[in-house]
Amino acid sequence: MKHTFLKASLSASLLLSSAGAILQPSAVFAQEESFTEFDENTSLSGEIAAEEFNEETVLENTEAGTYRNGTDVSCNLTLNTKVNGEIADHTTFVPGQEEVEVQLGGTLDLSKVWSSYDAFKLAYTLTHSTAEFRSKALKGSYTYTFTINPDVVTVNEDILCNPAEWQKAFEEGSGDKASAFFSFMRCSAASYDEATGEVSVTFTINENGTNKVSVATIEDNKKTAKPKTIEAYSPKGGMVIKSENFKNEAVAVPGPAKFSGEIDMDPWMAMVFPIRFNAETVLEQLTLNVPATSVSFNVENGTWADGTNETKSIVLPTNVVNIDGTWQAAGTLSEDLIPSGMIAAEGFDEKTGKWSPALNMDENGIIMNEDGTDGASYTFTFDKKVDEDEGDKEELKTTTIYRVYNPNSGEHFYTGDLRERDYLINLGWDDENIGWVSPEKSDYPVYRVYNPNAGDHHYTMNKEERDVLVSLGWKDEGIAWYSMPHGQGVEVLRQYNPNAKAAGAHNFTTDRKENNHLISLGWSGEGVGWWVVE
């Protein structure tokens, strides 16, 4: 019997060596020095029936840890994170959103596990028989662990700790190529440690409630029972990042992720089995981002200390806050971030300037627009001077300037003539109500010219600009309205569209938000066109 065992051992060793299998020689058919002792008169050239060596022979001398070396296999593990179904390494807060869904998963390469299995199968069938090999069974399991940040990621334990949800996710993720594998590899446990953020998922071999799988099942379905890779993600709805948990530069999935498992034969044959496999990978961290916002400052009826009146802007970090039941990004606008040193224009009171709208100086002062868009704008306005004898002054007479829009040509048209406005509206122009209010008369006329080729109107205080356009074929249509004195009243801002093909090349507005929006779309800001009452 000892001779038979030695013959089988040497045959398997030579076979596996020549096949280049990655095996531990000490594990070959449970060799043990006291057990493999042989008579030096024994001839190794004689034919000895392989059937004389069987499991019982090995089991006679079983002692824990004696020869259960097995084979250690490293697996390739490639993982990533999905945010709302798309692979991403960061996610940015969106004002008004409630949450984003997070899934972890990727690809596990099991090819080396099955290579070791096939090596044993070959050796066993050569020294025994294919039929005997098919009568065996395998048992085993694997565990997948990863860590999330519990301060950022919210877990739905009804889904994440539900083995049926993981089974479904892995079956659907790996598809038909692993259909037979998941008929016997069943999710047996899923847990979440709220203190550490560790998620652990275990799959166990279990065919028909036996906690084993027949080798025949694997051999009969080898294309789908031995998948080279498993490709799957965690169940949908198991993990989300709620808006209130968005913190700038916070890490939602710190990693690493680990995979480990073992397959053994029952009854065991200790040439290769147990096959122990493991993998570890550091995930590309999923980081959170709350975008900074731009804050603009303007001065009205005056200038900055350096004599300019250009918009000043700063970039302000924000955090997520709840505003009237919706989540928005907001930041604290401290005193030292607000420009100072404004100088009133002639005719305005240096002492009565004020910011409008009023700034919220409390903690997390809101600096987002009401519609949740990025950016906020504040204007420092100087009030008119009040003279003691102001009551004796003649009240300033004004003219209302109306604004209409041609949706076909893209032109904004401005007029103080109600009949002209109504005529254009009847032709299909859009009524955009009042553009501004101008003085009825002053020493500062605003001229109107018309391009008969493009069908476009233009307005300017500059006589030279008017004359150049007229020399180029534009039609002089006289005075459109009057401006306040330079620097007094409300600024009418002028923008130019370099992409306009014909009409609609210029726009005029007292609304700084409109001015800034058009500039952000590619229009050129051309400064102040003239000044009006309001």
C-alpha positions as CSV (number, residue, x, y, z in Angstrom):
1,M,0.0,0.0,0.0
2,K,2.8,2.4,0.8
3,H,4.4,1.6,-2.6
4,T,1.1,2.3,-4.4
5,F,0.8,5.7,-2.6
6,L,4.4,6.7,-3.6
7,K,3.8,5.7,-7.2
8,A,0.7,7.8,-7.4
9,S,2.5,10.7,-5.7
10,L,5.4,10.7,-8.0
11,S,3.2,10.3,-11.1
12,A,1.1,13.3,-10.1
13,S,4.2,15.3,-9.2
14,L,5.9,14.7,-12.5
15,L,2.7,15.4,-14.4
16,L,2.1,18.7,-12.6
17,S,5.7,19.7,-12.9
18,S,5.8,19.1,-16.6
19,A,2.4,21.0,-17.0
20,G,3.9,24.0,-15.3
21,A,1.1,24.2,-12.7
22,I,1.7,26.5,-9.7
23,L,1.6,23.9,-6.9
24,Q,3.3,23.4,-3.6
25,P,5.3,20.1,-3.8
26,S,4.7,19.3,-0.1
27,A,1.0,19.3,-0.8
28,V,1.0,16.6,-3.5
29,F,-1.4,13.9,-2.5
30,A,-0.9,14.6,1.2
31,Q,2.7,13.4,1.4
32,E,4.2,12.9,4.8
33,E,7.7,11.6,5.5
34,S,6.5,8.8,7.8
35,F,3.7,7.9,5.5
36,T,5.8,7.7,2.2
37,E,8.6,5.6,3.6
38,F,9.3,2.7,1.2
39,D,11.3,-0.5,0.9
40,E,14.5,0.1,-1.1
41,N,13.9,-3.3,-2.8
42,T,10.7,-2.1,-4.2
43,S,10.7,-1.6,-8.0
44,L,9.2,1.6,-9.2
45,S,9.0,0.3,-12.7
46,G,6.3,-2.2,-12.0
47,E,2.7,-1.5,-12.9
48,I,0.7,-0.8,-9.8
49,A,-3.0,-0.3,-10.1
50,A,-3.9,3.4,-9.3
51,E,-7.2,2.2,-7.9
52,E,-5.3,0.8,-4.9
53,F,-4.8,4.4,-3.7
54,N,-7.9,6.0,-2.5
55,E,-9.2,8.6,-0.1
56,E,-9.4,6.2,2.8
57,T,-5.6,5.6,2.5
58,V,-5.0,9.3,3.0
59,L,-7.6,9.8,5.7
60,E,-6.0,7.0,7.9
61,N,-3.2,9.5,8.8
62,T,-5.1,12.7,8.9
63,E,-4.0,15.1,11.6
64,A,-4.9,18.8,11.7
65,G,-2.2,20.9,9.9
66,T,-0.1,17.9,8.9
67,Y,-0.3,18.2,5.1
68,R,-3.2,20.6,4.3
69,N,-1.1,23.1,2.6
70,G,-3.3,23.7,-0.4
71,T,-2.7,26.2,-3.2
72,D,-2.7,30.0,-2.7
73,V,-3.9,32.0,-5.7
74,S,-3.9,35.7,-6.2
75,C,-6.9,37.2,-8.1
76,N,-7.0,40.4,-10.0
77,L,-9.7,42.8,-8.6
78,T,-10.6,45.9,-10.5
79,L,-13.2,48.0,-8.7
80,N,-14.7,51.5,-9.1
81,T,-17.7,53.5,-8.0
82,K,-20.9,54.4,-9.9
83,V,-22.8,57.6,-9.1
84,N,-26.4,57.5,-10.4
85,G,-25.4,54.7,-12.7
86,E,-22.2,56.3,-14.2
87,I,-18.6,55.5,-13.2
88,A,-17.1,58.5,-11.4
89,D,-14.4,59.4,-9.0
90,H,-16.2,62.5,-7.7
91,T,-19.7,63.9,-7.5
92,T,-20.7,67.5,-7.3
93,F,-23.6,68.9,-5.3
94,V,-26.6,70.2,-7.4
95,P,-28.8,72.8,-5.7
96,G,-32.3,71.4,-4.9
97,Q,-31.3,67.7,-5.3
98,E,-32.3,65.2,-2.5
99,E,-29.6,62.5,-3.0
100,V,-27.4,60.6,-5.4
101,E,-27.1,56.9,-5.6
102,V,-23.8,55.1,-5.1
103,Q,-22.8,51.6,-6.1
104,L,-19.5,49.8,-5.7
105,G,-18.3,47.0,-8.0
106,G,-16.3,46.1,-11.0
107,T,-14.5,42.9,-12.2
108,L,-13.0,39.9,-10.3
109,D,-10.6,37.7,-12.4
110,L,-11.0,34.0,-11.3
111,S,-9.0,32.5,-14.1
112,K,-6.1,31.3,-11.8
113,V,-8.6,29.6,-9.5
114,W,-10.0,27.6,-12.3
115,S,-6.5,26.9,-13.7
116,S,-5.6,25.3,-10.3
117,Y,-8.8,23.3,-10.4
118,D,-8.2,22.1,-13.9
119,A,-4.6,21.1,-13.0
120,F,-5.9,18.9,-10.2
121,K,-8.7,17.5,-12.4
122,L,-6.1,16.4,-15.0
123,A,-3.8,14.8,-12.4
124,Y,-6.7,13.1,-10.7
125,T,-8.3,11.6,-13.8
126,L,-4.9,10.3,-15.0
127,T,-4.3,8.5,-11.7
128,H,-7.9,7.5,-11.1
129,S,-10.7,8.0,-13.6
130,T,-12.9,10.7,-15.0
131,A,-16.0,9.0,-13.6
132,E,-14.5,8.9,-10.1
133,F,-13.6,12.6,-10.3
134,R,-17.1,13.4,-11.4
135,S,-18.5,11.7,-8.3
136,K,-16.7,14.2,-6.0
137,A,-18.1,17.4,-4.6
138,L,-16.7,20.9,-3.9
139,K,-17.5,23.1,-0.9
140,G,-16.3,26.6,-0.2
141,S,-17.1,30.3,0.0
142,Y,-15.8,33.8,-0.8
143,T,-16.2,37.1,1.1
144,Y,-16.1,40.6,-0.4
145,T,-15.4,43.5,1.9
146,F,-15.2,47.3,1.4
147,T,-15.5,50.4,3.5
148,I,-17.6,53.5,3.1
149,N,-17.6,56.7,5.1
150,P,-20.7,56.5,7.4
151,D,-20.5,60.3,7.9
152,V,-21.2,60.8,4.2
153,V,-22.9,57.7,2.8
154,T,-26.4,56.7,4.1
155,V,-27.1,53.0,4.0
156,N,-30.5,51.3,3.4
157,E,-29.9,48.1,5.4
158,D,-33.0,46.5,4.1
159,I,-31.3,46.4,0.7
160,L,-27.6,46.4,1.5
161,C,-27.9,43.6,4.2
162,N,-30.3,41.5,2.1
163,P,-28.5,38.4,0.6
164,A,-31.3,38.1,-2.0
165,E,-30.5,41.7,-3.3
166,W,-26.8,40.8,-3.7
167,Q,-27.6,37.5,-5.4
168,K,-29.8,39.3,-7.9
169,A,-27.2,42.1,-8.5
170,F,-24.4,39.6,-9.1
171,E,-26.4,37.3,-11.3
172,E,-27.7,40.2,-13.5
173,G,-24.3,41.9,-13.5
174,S,-22.3,38.9,-14.7
175,G,-25.0,37.8,-17.1
176,D,-25.3,34.5,-19.0
177,K,-21.6,33.8,-18.9
178,A,-21.9,32.9,-15.2
179,S,-25.4,31.5,-15.1
180,A,-24.4,28.1,-13.9
181,F,-21.9,29.5,-11.4
182,F,-24.6,31.5,-9.6
183,S,-26.9,28.4,-9.6
184,F,-24.7,27.0,-6.9
185,M,-22.8,30.0,-5.6
186,R,-25.4,31.7,-3.4
187,C,-25.2,34.9,-1.3
188,S,-25.4,33.6,2.3
189,A,-24.7,36.7,4.3
190,A,-24.4,40.5,4.0
191,S,-23.7,42.9,6.8
192,Y,-22.9,46.5,7.6
193,D,-21.0,47.9,10.5
194,E,-22.3,51.4,11.1
195,A,-19.4,52.3,13.4
196,T,-16.6,51.5,10.9
197,G,-18.5,51.7,7.7
198,E,-17.4,48.2,6.7
199,V,-19.6,46.2,4.3
200,S,-19.1,42.4,4.2
201,V,-20.8,40.1,1.7
202,T,-20.3,36.3,1.6
203,F,-21.2,33.9,-1.2
204,T,-21.2,30.1,-0.3
205,I,-21.3,27.0,-2.5
206,N,-24.8,25.6,-2.0
207,E,-26.4,23.3,-4.6
208,N,-29.9,22.2,-3.6
209,G,-29.4,22.9,0.1
210,T,-26.4,20.5,0.3
211,N,-23.7,23.2,1.1
212,K,-21.7,21.5,-1.7
213,V,-21.8,21.4,-5.5
214,S,-21.3,18.2,-7.5
215,V,-18.2,18.2,-9.7
216,A,-20.6,16.8,-12.4
217,T,-22.6,20.0,-12.3
218,I,-19.4,22.0,-13.0
219,E,-18.2,19.7,-15.7
220,D,-21.5,19.5,-17.5
221,N,-21.8,23.3,-17.5
222,K,-18.2,24.2,-17.5
223,K,-18.6,27.3,-19.8
224,T,-20.9,29.1,-17.4
225,A,-20.0,27.3,-14.2
226,K,-16.4,28.4,-14.3
227,P,-16.6,32.0,-15.4
228,K,-13.2,33.7,-16.0
229,T,-14.6,36.9,-14.5
230,I,-17.4,38.1,-12.3
231,E,-18.6,41.6,-13.1
232,A,-21.2,43.2,-10.8
233,Y,-22.0,46.1,-8.6
234,S,-23.7,46.5,-5.2
235,P,-27.6,46.5,-5.3
236,K,-29.3,49.7,-6.4
237,G,-30.7,51.7,-3.6
238,G,-28.4,50.2,-1.0
239,M,-26.2,53.3,-0.6
240,V,-27.0,57.0,-1.2
241,I,-25.3,60.3,-0.4
242,K,-28.0,62.7,0.8
243,S,-27.6,66.4,0.0
244,E,-27.2,67.4,3.6
245,N,-24.1,65.2,3.9
246,F,-22.3,66.9,1.0
247,K,-19.0,68.3,2.4
248,N,-16.4,69.8,0.2
249,E,-13.5,67.4,-0.4
250,A,-15.0,64.7,1.8
251,V,-14.2,61.1,0.8
252,A,-17.3,58.9,0.4
253,V,-15.5,55.6,-0.4
254,P,-12.0,55.5,1.2
255,G,-11.0,51.9,0.3
256,P,-9.3,49.4,0.2
257,A,-11.6,46.6,-0.9
258,K,-10.7,42.9,-0.3
259,F,-11.8,39.6,-1.7
260,S,-10.9,36.2,-0.2
261,G,-12.2,32.7,-0.3
262,E,-11.5,29.0,-0.5
263,I,-12.6,25.9,-2.5
264,D,-12.1,22.5,-1.1
265,M,-13.0,19.0,-2.2
266,D,-15.3,16.8,-0.2
267,P,-13.9,14.2,0.5
268,W,-10.7,16.0,0.1
269,M,-7.7,15.0,-2.0
270,A,-4.8,17.2,-0.8
271,M,-2.8,17.6,-3.9
272,V,-4.0,21.1,-4.8
273,F,-7.0,21.6,-2.5
274,P,-7.9,23.6,-0.7
275,I,-7.5,26.4,-3.3
276,R,-7.3,29.6,-1.3
277,F,-7.7,32.8,-3.3
278,N,-7.5,36.5,-2.4
279,A,-7.2,39.9,-3.9
280,E,-7.0,43.5,-2.6
281,T,-7.3,46.8,-4.3
282,V,-7.2,50.4,-3.3
283,L,-10.3,52.1,-4.8
284,E,-10.0,55.4,-6.6
285,Q,-11.6,57.5,-3.9
286,L,-15.0,59.0,-4.5
287,T,-14.8,62.6,-3.3
288,L,-17.5,65.1,-2.9
289,N,-17.5,68.7,-4.2
290,V,-19.6,71.7,-3.3
291,P,-18.8,74.3,-6.0
292,A,-17.6,77.7,-4.9
293,T,-19.7,80.6,-6.0
294,S,-18.9,84.0,-7.5
295,V,-20.0,87.1,-5.7
296,S,-20.0,90.4,-7.7
297,F,-20.0,93.9,-6.3
298,N,-21.1,97.0,-8.2
299,V,-21.3,100.7,-7.4
300,E,-24.2,102.8,-8.6
301,N,-24.1,106.6,-8.8
302,G,-20.4,106.6,-7.9
303,T,-17.0,104.9,-8.3
304,W,-14.6,102.8,-6.4
305,A,-11.7,104.6,-4.6
306,D,-9.5,104.1,-7.7
307,G,-11.9,106.0,-9.9
308,T,-13.2,103.0,-11.8
309,N,-16.7,101.6,-11.7
310,E,-16.0,98.1,-13.1
311,T,-17.5,95.1,-11.4
312,K,-15.4,93.6,-8.6
313,S,-15.7,89.8,-8.0
314,I,-14.5,87.3,-5.4
315,V,-14.8,83.5,-5.3
316,L,-16.4,82.3,-2.1
317,P,-16.4,78.6,-0.8
318,T,-19.9,77.3,0.0
319,N,-21.5,74.6,2.1
320,V,-24.9,72.9,1.8
321,V,-27.8,74.4,3.8
322,N,-31.5,73.9,3.8
323,I,-33.4,76.9,2.4
324,D,-37.2,76.7,2.6
325,G,-37.2,72.9,2.5
326,T,-34.7,72.5,-0.4
327,W,-30.9,72.0,-0.3
328,Q,-28.8,74.8,-1.6
329,A,-25.2,75.9,-1.6
330,A,-24.4,78.9,0.6
331,G,-21.5,80.6,2.2
332,T,-20.5,83.2,4.8
333,L,-19.8,86.6,3.3
334,S,-17.7,88.3,6.0
335,E,-17.0,92.0,6.3
336,D,-13.4,91.7,5.1
337,L,-14.6,90.3,1.8
338,I,-16.8,93.3,1.0
339,P,-15.2,96.1,-1.0
340,S,-14.9,99.5,0.6
341,G,-13.9,103.0,-0.4
342,M,-16.8,104.0,-2.7
343,I,-17.0,107.7,-3.9
344,A,-20.3,109.3,-4.7
345,A,-20.8,111.0,-8.1
346,E,-21.6,114.6,-8.3
347,G,-25.1,115.2,-7.1
348,F,-25.2,112.2,-4.7
349,D,-24.8,112.0,-1.0
350,E,-21.6,110.4,0.3
351,K,-23.2,109.6,3.6
352,T,-26.4,107.8,2.5
353,G,-25.0,105.0,0.3
354,K,-26.2,101.5,1.0
355,W,-25.8,97.9,-0.2
356,S,-28.9,96.5,-2.0
357,P,-30.1,93.9,-1.6
358,A,-29.2,93.8,2.1
359,L,-26.4,91.3,2.9
360,N,-27.0,88.5,5.4
361,M,-24.1,88.7,7.7
362,D,-25.2,85.7,9.9
363,E,-23.4,82.4,9.8
364,N,-24.0,80.7,6.4
365,G,-25.3,83.9,4.9
366,I,-27.0,83.0,1.7
367,I,-25.2,84.2,-1.4
368,M,-26.9,82.0,-4.0
369,N,-29.5,83.4,-6.4
370,E,-33.1,82.5,-5.5
371,D,-33.3,80.0,-8.4
372,G,-30.3,78.1,-7.1
373,T,-28.0,79.2,-9.9
374,D,-24.3,79.9,-9.1
375,G,-23.4,83.4,-8.2
376,A,-24.8,86.5,-6.5
377,S,-24.5,90.2,-7.1
378,Y,-24.7,93.2,-4.8
379,T,-24.8,96.9,-5.6
380,F,-23.8,99.8,-3.5
381,T,-26.1,102.7,-4.3
382,F,-25.6,106.4,-3.4
383,D,-28.8,108.4,-2.8
384,K,-29.4,111.8,-4.3
385,K,-28.5,114.8,-2.2
386,V,-31.3,116.6,-0.5
387,D,-30.9,120.4,-0.6
388,E,-32.8,122.6,1.9
389,D,-34.5,124.5,-0.8
390,E,-35.2,121.3,-2.9
391,G,-38.9,121.9,-2.4
392,D,-38.7,125.0,-4.5
393,K,-37.1,123.1,-7.4
394,E,-39.1,122.2,-10.4
395,E,-40.1,118.6,-10.5
396,L,-38.2,116.6,-13.1
397,K,-40.4,115.6,-16.0
398,T,-39.8,112.2,-17.4
399,T,-40.5,110.0,-20.4
400,T,-41.2,106.2,-20.2
401,I,-39.1,104.2,-22.7
402,Y,-40.7,100.9,-23.8
403,R,-38.9,97.8,-24.9
404,V,-40.2,95.2,-27.5
405,Y,-38.5,92.2,-29.0
406,N,-38.6,90.6,-32.5
407,P,-38.4,86.8,-32.0
408,N,-37.6,86.4,-35.7
409,S,-34.6,88.8,-36.0
410,G,-33.5,88.8,-32.4
411,E,-33.6,92.6,-32.1
412,H,-34.6,94.5,-29.0
413,F,-36.2,97.8,-29.9
414,Y,-36.7,100.8,-27.6
415,T,-39.1,103.7,-28.0
416,G,-40.9,106.4,-26.0
417,D,-43.7,106.4,-28.6
418,L,-46.7,104.3,-27.4
419,R,-48.2,104.2,-30.9
420,E,-44.9,102.8,-32.3
421,R,-44.7,100.2,-29.5
422,D,-48.4,99.1,-30.1
423,Y,-47.9,98.9,-33.9
424,L,-44.9,96.6,-33.5
425,I,-46.7,94.4,-31.0
426,N,-49.6,94.0,-33.5
427,L,-47.0,92.8,-36.0
428,G,-45.9,90.0,-33.7
429,W,-43.2,91.6,-31.6
430,D,-43.1,90.6,-27.9
431,D,-44.0,93.3,-25.4
432,E,-41.1,93.5,-22.8
433,N,-42.8,96.3,-20.8
434,I,-40.7,99.3,-19.6
435,G,-37.0,99.5,-20.4
436,W,-36.4,102.6,-18.2
437,V,-37.5,106.1,-17.5
438,S,-35.6,109.0,-19.0
439,P,-35.8,112.8,-18.4
440,E,-38.2,114.4,-20.8
441,K,-35.6,117.0,-21.8
442,S,-31.9,117.5,-21.0
443,D,-28.7,118.7,-22.7
444,Y,-27.7,115.1,-23.4
445,P,-29.6,113.6,-26.3
446,V,-29.5,109.9,-27.3
447,Y,-29.5,109.4,-31.1
448,R,-31.2,106.6,-33.0
449,V,-30.0,105.3,-36.4
450,Y,-31.4,102.5,-38.6
451,N,-29.6,100.0,-40.9
452,P,-32.0,99.4,-43.9
453,N,-29.9,96.4,-45.0
454,A,-29.9,94.5,-41.7
455,G,-33.2,95.9,-40.3
456,D,-31.4,96.8,-37.1
457,H,-31.6,99.9,-34.9
458,H,-28.8,101.4,-32.8
459,Y,-28.7,104.0,-30.0
460,T,-25.9,106.2,-28.9
461,M,-25.0,109.5,-27.1
462,N,-21.8,109.7,-29.1
463,K,-22.2,112.0,-32.1
464,E,-19.1,110.7,-33.8
465,E,-20.4,107.1,-33.6
466,R,-23.7,108.3,-35.1
467,D,-22.0,110.1,-37.9
468,V,-19.7,107.2,-38.8
469,L,-22.7,104.8,-39.0
470,V,-24.6,107.3,-41.2
471,S,-21.6,107.6,-43.5
472,L,-21.8,103.8,-43.9
473,G,-25.4,103.9,-45.0
474,W,-27.3,103.9,-41.8
475,K,-30.4,106.2,-41.7
476,D,-30.3,109.0,-39.1
477,E,-33.7,108.9,-37.2
478,G,-33.0,111.8,-34.9
479,I,-33.2,112.0,-31.1
480,A,-34.7,108.9,-29.4
481,W,-34.7,110.3,-25.8
482,Y,-32.5,112.2,-23.4
483,S,-29.9,111.1,-20.9
484,M,-29.3,112.3,-17.3
485,P,-26.0,114.2,-16.8
486,H,-22.9,112.0,-16.8
487,G,-22.7,109.8,-13.7
488,Q,-26.2,110.8,-12.4
489,G,-29.1,108.5,-12.1
490,V,-29.2,104.8,-13.2
491,E,-26.7,103.4,-15.7
492,V,-28.0,101.9,-18.9
493,L,-25.5,99.2,-19.8
494,R,-24.6,98.3,-23.3
495,Q,-23.7,94.8,-24.7
496,Y,-22.6,93.7,-28.1
497,N,-23.1,90.2,-29.7
498,P,-20.2,89.4,-32.0
499,N,-22.0,86.4,-33.4
500,A,-25.1,88.4,-34.6
501,K,-25.4,88.0,-38.4
502,A,-27.8,91.0,-38.9
503,A,-30.2,92.5,-36.4
504,G,-29.9,92.2,-32.7
505,A,-26.2,93.0,-32.4
506,H,-26.7,95.4,-29.4
507,N,-28.7,95.2,-26.2
508,F,-29.3,97.9,-23.6
509,T,-30.4,97.3,-20.1
510,T,-30.4,98.8,-16.5
511,D,-30.4,95.3,-15.1
512,R,-26.9,94.2,-14.1
513,K,-28.0,90.6,-13.8
514,E,-29.1,90.7,-17.5
515,N,-25.8,92.4,-18.4
516,N,-23.7,89.8,-16.6
517,H,-25.7,86.9,-18.0
518,L,-25.2,88.0,-21.6
519,I,-21.5,88.5,-21.0
520,S,-21.3,85.0,-19.6
521,L,-22.9,83.8,-22.9
522,G,-20.1,85.5,-25.0
523,W,-21.5,89.0,-25.5
524,S,-19.0,91.9,-25.1
525,G,-19.7,94.3,-22.2
526,E,-19.4,97.8,-23.7
527,G,-19.9,99.8,-20.4
528,V,-22.4,102.6,-19.8
529,G,-24.4,103.8,-22.8
530,W,-26.1,106.7,-20.9
531,W,-27.9,107.5,-17.6
532,V,-31.6,107.5,-16.9
533,V,-33.9,108.4,-14.0
534,E,-34.8,104.9,-13.1
